[in-house]
């Protein structure tokens, strides 16, 4: 089992890292709090990895596999996540200010309090994204369509319905207590 420091060194060589992951599929990747500023992690298999509070400023994560990864409170300022798979990833309170998420798959990702200010979400899949209504989307780009993409509309509509149902349930509980 690798230490956090060994994971940090290994991930810097994506080819070796991906080979190691294939050979040790059940080993948990702990990169929490790691400084990976400007690291080239394109095509890295970071499925289920713990990147909580990691510094990924200007990191290249083009085409990375981040399915189910924990990126809560990670700093992804100006990171390139073009085409990355972030399905079911936890991006709670992550900083994605000016990040490139064009073509990224964020379906069912947790976007609670995520900073997507001026992020490029052109053709990103946000279908089923959780807590999208709490994310900062000011200045975010959604492509040629001046309105919201259908994925965002669907995600926002389902989240708004769920949050309204939750608020109604809480109000009823308060009324009876």
Secondary structure by P-SEA (a helix, b strand, c coil): cccaaaaaaaacaaaaaaaaaaaccccccccccccccccccccccccccccccccccccccccccccccccccccccccccccccccccccccccccccccccccccccccccccccccccccccccccccccccccccccccccccccaaaaaaaaaaaaaaaaaaaaaaaaaaac
